[in-house]
Amino acid sequence: MKTTIENRYAHIDPNAIHLMKATINNDGNPCLMVFHGNGKRHEFPLVEGWQIYIANEFLRSLNTGYYISFENIVDYAKLVRMCMKRLEGRKTV
């Protein structure tokens, strides 16, 4: 099966996301961490342009209504927090 951007993260159920954060991984590189399901974790590296593109596409797939872009890690972390709050709000409805 050919891997496309869409099915790279199809296993992540938006309703099962417990936490998302833009952070620095153990290698000292920026990444988007998504904790979902029963103890599952997915790490989207944010080092190269194509990796940022994939992380942005994932965030867009959540349909939060926010404009998704990467300017710098600080602003991206704020955007990820906003997306997480929007997902949490959906769960309480």
N, C-alpha and C positions, 0 to 999 in steps of 0.2 A: 504494500500500500504506500502510495506517495504521501510524504508528509507535507502538509500545507500549513500556513500560518494559523488558519482557523482550527485545525485539529491538533495542534501542539498543546493546546490548553483546554481541549474539549472535556477532559476528565475532571476539570475543576468546576464543580457545581456552584454557581454564584450564591445559592441559598445555603450552602454549607461552608462558606468562608467565615472563619472566626476572627481572623486578623490579617491585615495587609499593612506593610510598612516599607518605606524606602529607607535603606540602611547600608551599612558597610559590612560585607561578609568577612569570614575568617581570613581570606586572602588579602584583605584591605581594599577590595573593589566595591564600588557602589552596586546595589542590586535592589530589586523589588521582591520582597518575601511575601508569600501568600500561604497562610496556614488554613487548611480546610479539612473537612471530613473528620475522621477519627485519627488525629495525630499526623495527618499528611501535610507535607510542606512542598512548595514549589518555589524555586529561586529563578528569577529572571535577571540575568546579568545586565548591567547598565554601563558597559565599558565602551563598546563600539556602536556606531550608528545603527547597524542592522539589529543589534540586541535591544536598543532603545525602541526601535520601530516595533518589534515583537511585543515588548512590554506595553507600549502605547496601544497596540491593537487589542491586547488583552483587556486593558482598562476600558477601551471603547466598547468592547463586547458586553460589558456590564450594564450598558445603557443608563448611566447615571445622569445624563443630561449635561455634564460638564465638558468643556472644551479641553481635550487631552493633548498636551504637548510637554516636551522636556526642554526647559531652559537651563536649569541647574539643579543640583541635588536637593538644595534647601527648598526651592519652590516645588519641586516634584514631591518631596515628602509631605508638604502641605496639601497638594492635590490628592495624593494617595489617602491621606487622613480624611479629606472631604468625601472621597469616593466610599471609604469604609463607613463613614457616618450615614451616607445615603443608603448603603446596603443594610445597615443595622435598622434604619428607619423602615425599610420594606418588611423586615422580619416582624416588627411590632404591630404591623397593620393586619 
